Amino acid sequence: MAGPTDVPTLEIPGDDFAHFVDRALDGIRSVITQLGDEHVNRRPTPSANSPFGLVTHVIGVMNYWCGRLVGQREIVRDREAEFLATGSAEALLAALDTAQAQFHADLRRLVPGAPPAVKPNPDFIGPTRELSQDGVLLHMYEELAQHHGQLEGLRDALLGSSVPAYEPPLTWLRAKQGVKWSRHPELLPAWVADMDFPVAPVIRQSVLDVLDRGDLGYPAWSSRMDPLAEVFASRMQRRFGWQPDPSAVRGITDLLAGLQILLDLTTEPGDGVVIQEPNYPPFRATVATMKRTSVRLPVVLDQGEWKHDFDRLEAELSSQRAKVLLLVNPHNPTGTAFGREELLRIAELAERHDLLVISDEIHADLVHDPHQHIPFASLSPEIAARTVTLTSATKAFNIAGLRAAVAHVGPQRVRELWDEQPPDIHGVTNVLGVAATRAAWEQGDPWLAGVREHLLRQRDLLDAAVKGMPGVSLRVPDATYLAWLDCTEAGLDESASAFFRREAKVFVSPGPDYGGLPSWTRLNFATSTAVLEQVLGQMSEALGKRA
């Protein structure tokens, strides 16, 4: 052991230790919450620790190394018993809260640079160097960071084999940190268009492969063609019979960015943009904030089918000049996959009014039998020459956070305008997003087939439940995992979304956000059967109390 003169004196403020220890404990809490009672006492192998035992050991480490050696508290430890401890996830979280509060109290006794309050027990594994109180706390944090990593490994081993592909437990969902589950944790979320399923194994492996290679530097992609161009073209031909030109593909981070780029390149403030109504809220906001004029193309129920009100559009076009038609197909929020006849009418209108068509086809892989997705650009060479197709794997494979999408830019002049922009002015797709998208489009179809089967069962469950809800109706969607609910006949004194949030504790999307009436709301059914049953049960009960 080195003498005190050989060791640099550490003088680290207690606030620094508190910051990093609190972060480690937050990560540990997140893992415990994900595991829940179902997994917190399990061991992935007979020789492995259980999560409960490992975290109990972490608490012992904190109590001894800070509580005893800095806080001067009497601590009795039994390391073997720590690793054998069992109990509920709730009890473990409570014990962790107590240990954290005690840690902050002990930290007030820290004297930077001073020796420990008592000499460390030589039977406890620790640094061989002579320690100051700062060194004691540094060792404690090193232990916490190490055990946090081990705990994440236990979680991955336990959940990787036990979380059903399409039926994740509520404890696992509640631990998610994305916007869907974290924005309103007091409500059941059925709003933003994220699916609740674990990531497809082929995608997970593709991302891990990149990380294992340490391959997060500048990619060696060709400067002449987008890295997703070939795989996109191959997928479009294989699934939809459309043969796009790979050289016309441009990479984008997401579809919203693609729309904004195209409007910036091809229109000026005041120019008209034909937009379906109802529609995806960020698209509606983009047209408004870019000071383009919205030219409404209503999507209305006609004999039980969602169709475009072309007469209304023609009337609006007679008084307004439009340059762009924004088509969302499959349609969000109605869940409609428009048929060939409807698309041909749009194509005829676009040609007659000389409109650039921007076609959002992000839900193309989620069209339910017997319906089919028809790429707008596949209608004819003439239509392809005026169409930009925007799509990605993010909806069908639930990887929106990886930010990778493509624009197939059919019009040559638009490609030229795009390519005249400064390099990377619109951002670039990231390495992990490209790897995940390639895996999804080349190897992900078996997983996707399972998702589609599950979504059909969920849709049927939803349809049956809505039939029993007083005053609510639904045209069953033939695509997507989104349901556009009409609550007009329920006679609510407020918007449907506000009613369900307050009375049912269910978070659904407001109709006016999409350009619809307050009596309409959008519901996402891409979740587990148990969660959807709970959502629908609470909505039905809330409506029943009014009857």
C-alpha positions, -999 to 999 in steps of 0.1 A, spaced: 0 0 0 14 34 -9 20 59 18 1 92 22 29 112 6 26 91 -26 -11 97 -31 -24 130 -45 -49 147 -21 -85 147 -33 -106 177 -24 -139 172 -42 -169 191 -30 -198 171 -17 -222 186 -43 -202 169 -71 -206 135 -54 -243 141 -48 -249 149 -85 -233 118 -99 -246 95 -72 -281 108 -77 -278 101 -114 -267 65 -108 -295 60 -84 -321 73 -108 -308 48 -134 -311 20 -108 -347 30 -100 -356 30 -137 -343 -6 -140 -362 -17 -109 -394 -2 -122 -390 -20 -156 -385 -53 -139 -414 -50 -114 -424 -77 -90 -424 -103 -118 -387 -101 -123 -369 -83 -95 -362 -115 -76 -353 -137 -106 -318 -148 -117 -310 -152 -154 -287 -181 -144 -284 -200 -112 -250 -184 -104 -261 -148 -111 -273 -123 -86 -310 -113 -85 -317 -76 -91 -332 -73 -56 -300 -88 -41 -277 -66 -62 -295 -34 -52 -296 -44 -16 -258 -48 -18 -256 -13 -34 -275 1 -4 -250 -17 19 -221 -1 0 -236 33 4 -243 28 41 -208 16 49 -185 36 27 -204 69 32 -224 63 63 -196 47 83 -164 62 69 -178 98 64 -210 100 84 -196 82 114 -227 60 118 -225 26 133 -231 1 105 -235 -36 107 -231 -53 74 -237 -89 62 -225 -89 25 -237 -125 20 -272 -116 33 -273 -85 10 -270 -106 -21 -296 -132 -9 -323 -106 0 -357 -107 -16 -389 -87 -16 -412 -65 -37 -401 -39 -62 -420 -13 -42 -401 -22 -10 -368 -20 -28 -375 14 -42 -385 26 -7 -352 13 7 -333 30 -20 -351 63 -12 -342 59 24 -305 52 16 -304 82 -7 -318 105 19 -293 91 44 -264 96 20 -273 133 16 -274 136 54 -240 118 58 -225 139 31 -229 170 52 -202 156 75 -177 154 46 -143 171 52 -125 172 19 -89 160 21 -94 146 57 -88 109 65 -119 87 69 -137 90 102 -127 54 110 -103 31 92 -119 9 65 -126 -27 75 -99 -48 57 -124 -76 52 -144 -54 28 -131 -52 -8 -119 -17 -16 -89 3 -30 -55 -7 -17 -44 29 -16 -47 50 15 -80 70 13 -91 104 22 -128 110 27 -130 121 -9 -113 89 -20 -139 69 1 -167 86 -18 -150 81 -51 -147 44 -44 -184 43 -34 -194 60 -67 -173 36 -87 -191 7 -70 -225 23 -78 -216 28 -114 -203 -7 -118 -234 -22 -101 -257 0 -122 -242 -15 -153 -245 -50 -139 -281 -43 -131 -288 -33 -166 -273 -65 -178 -295 -85 -155 -325 -66 -168 -316 -73 -204 -311 -109 -197 -344 -112 -178 -366 -92 -201 -350 -102 -233 -364 -137 -229 -395 -129 -210 -412 -98 -224 -437 -111 -249 -432 -95 -283 -467 -79 -285 -479 -82 -249 -455 -62 -227 -464 -59 -190 -476 -25 -178 -446 -22 -154 -423 -24 -184 -443 2 -203 -445 26 -173 -407 26 -171 -404 40 -206 -389 75 -208 -403 85 -242 -431 111 -246 -459 86 -249 -456 71 -214 -438 100 -196 -458 131 -205 -489 122 -184 -479 93 -161 -512 96 -142 -531 86 -174 -532 56 -197 -517 68 -229 -535 61 -262 -524 92 -281 -491 97 -299 -484 73 -328 -458 51 -311 -463 14 -307 -457 -2 -273 -438 -33 -283 -402 -43 -277 -379 -36 -306 -376 -62 -333 -347 -85 -326 -331 -80 -360 -331 -42 -354 -318 -46 -319 -290 -68 -331 -281 -44 -360 -277 -15 -335 -257 -37 -311 -234 -47 -340 -226 -11 -347 -219 -4 -310 -198 -35 -306 -177 -24 -335 -174 11 -319 -185 23 -353 -200 57 -344 -175 78 -364 -181 94 -398 -197 68 -421 -181 57 -454 -213 62 -474 -212 70 -511 -214 106 -520 -234 97 -551 -262 79 -535 -281 78 -502 -272 48 -480 -308 37 -479 -316 43 -516 -310 7 -528 -328 -10 -499 -357 14 -503 -361 7 -540 -358 -30 -534 -385 -29 -508 -409 -8 -528 -406 -33 -557 -410 -63 -536 -439 -52 -515 -458 -28 -537 -447 -35 -573 -433 0 -577 -398 4 -591 -384 38 -580 -351 51 -592 -325 48 -564 -307 78 -577 -338 100 -570 -336 92 -533 -325 118 -508 -320 111 -471 -339 131 -445 -342 128 -407 -380 124 -407 -410 131 -429 -418 165 -413 -383 177 -422 -389 164 -457 -421 184 -461 -405 216 -448 -375 212 -471 -398 207 -501 -420 237 -492 -390 259 -488 -376 248 -522 -408 250 -542 -431 276 -527 -431 311 -513 -450 326 -484 -486 330 -495 -486 301 -520 -514 276 -516 -508 240 -503 -537 216 -507 -540 196 -475 -564 169 -465 -585 176 -434 -584 161 -408 -546 157 -409 -515 151 -389 -511 181 -366 -474 189 -373 -482 190 -411 -510 215 -404 -487 235 -382 -459 235 -408 -481 250 -435 -493 277 -411 -459 286 -396 -442 287 -430 -469 312 -440 -483 291 -468 -520 292 -474 -539 260 -466 -563 249 -493 -587 224 -476 -594 190 -491 -620 176 -467 -620 138 -461 -656 129 -453 -676 98 -447 -696 89 -478 -718 58 -474 -695 44 -448 -662 51 -466 -638 79 -461 -635 99 -494 -622 132 -506 -647 161 -512 -634 171 -546 -662 195 -552 -652 215 -521 -616 215 -532 -625 227 -568 -644 256 -552 -615 266 -531 -590 263 -560 -612 286 -581 -603 314 -558 -568 304 -546 -537 294 -565 -520 263 -551 -486 249 -560 -485 217 -538 -508 189 -528 -499 171 -496 -513 136 -497 -513 114 -466 -519 78 -477 -526 57 -457 -544 85 -440 -538 98 -405 -560 100 -385 -588 80 -402 -567 50 -410 -578 48 -446 -559 32 -474 -572 50 -505 -581 28 -535 -569 32 -570 -600 51 -582 -597 77 -555 -560 81 -561 -565 85 -599 -590 114 -592 -563 131 -571 -538 125 -599 -561 140 -625 -566 170 -603 -529 174 -597 -521 173 -634 -549 197 -643 -538 223 -617 -500 216 -622 -495 206 -586 -464 191 -570 -476 161 -550 -459 153 -517 -470 119 -507 -466 108 -471 -466 70 -472 -451 62 -438 -479 38 -428 -477 18 -461 -465 -14 -443 -495 -13 -420 -524 -18 -445 -546 -46 -434 -560 -73 -457 -579 -73 -480 -569 -36 -485 -537 -28 -504 -513 2 -504 -508 18 -538 -478 41 -540 -490 74 -556 -459 76 -579 -467 41 -593 -499 53 -610 -482 65 -641 -448 79 -653 -464 113 -656 -476 112 -620 -442 99 -609 -426 129 -625 -445 153 -603 -445 133 -570 -421 132 -540 -427 102 -519 -418 105 -482 -415 73 -461 -394 55 -435 -394 24 -413 -402 43 -382 -440 37 -380 -441 0 -390 -411 -9 -369 -415 17 -341 -381 34 -343 -390 71 -346 -363 81 -322 -336 69 -346 -344 96 -371 -339 81 -405 -362 85 -435 -361 89 -473 -376 112 -499 -379 98 -534 -378 130 -555 -395 123 -588 -394 158 -604 -360 165 -619 -362 202 -612 -369 196 -575 -339 173 -573 -318 200 -588 -330 226 -564 -324 201 -535 -288 194 -547 -280 231 -551 -284 236 -513 -252 238 -491 -239 204 -480 -258 190 -450 -279 221 -445 -309 199 -438 -290 175 -415 -281 139 -423 -295 106 -412 -275 90 -384 -255 58 -384 -278 39 -360 -309 49 -379 -295 37 -412 -284 4 -397 -318 -1 -380 -337 8 -412 -317 -16 -433 -323 -44 -409 -361 -36 -408 -365 -34 -445 -343 -64 -454 -349 -88 -425 -378 -75 -404 -408 -88 -423 -414 -119 -400 -416 -96 -370 -438 -72 -389 -462 -100 -398 -466 -107 -361 -473 -71 -354 -499 -69 -381 -517 -100 -368 -517 -85 -333 -530 -51 -346 -559 -69 -363 -569 -85 -331 -566 -52 -313 -587 -35 -340 -614 -62 -336 -613 -57 -298 -617 -20 -302 -645 -23 -327 -665 -45 -304 -659 -22 -274 -669 9 -293 -702 -7 -303 -710 -8 -266 -701 28 -259 -732 51 -259 -729 78 -285 -695 67 -300 -690 54 -335 -661 42 -355 -655 35 -392 -631 5 -387 -596 16 -401 -583 -5 -430 -547 7 -422 -525 20 -394 -531 14 -357 -551 46 -353 -588 49 -347 -608 81 -354 -637 81 -330 -668 101 -334 -683 110 -300 -709 135 -314 -739 115 -302 -725 111 -267 -736 147 -261 -705 157 -242 -704 192 -228 -667 194 -237 -642 180 -261 -641 142 -262 -604 141 -254 -609 164 -223 -638 142 -211 -618 110 -214 -587 124 -198 -607 137 -168 -634 110 -164 -616 79 -178 -580 88 -170 -572 79 -206 -550 102 -228 -564 104 -263 -557 130 -290 -580 160 -294 -599 162 -327 -593 199 -332 -555 192 -334 -562 174 -366 -587 200 -380 -616 180 -367 -645 188 -344 -640 186 -306 -664 157 -306 -638 136 -325 -607 120 -310 -579 98 -321 -570 66 -303 -539 45 -307 -545 8 -302 -509 -5 -308 -504 -17 -273 -509 -49 -253 -543 -66 -250 -544 -59 -213 -536 -22 -217 -562 -18 -245 -588 -36 -225 -581 -13 -196 -583 18 -218 -616 8 -234 -630 -4 -200 -623 30 -184 -637 49 -214 -669 28 -214 -673 32 -177 -669 70 -179 -696 71 -207 -719 48 -188 -719 70 -157 -734 98 -179 -762 76 -194 
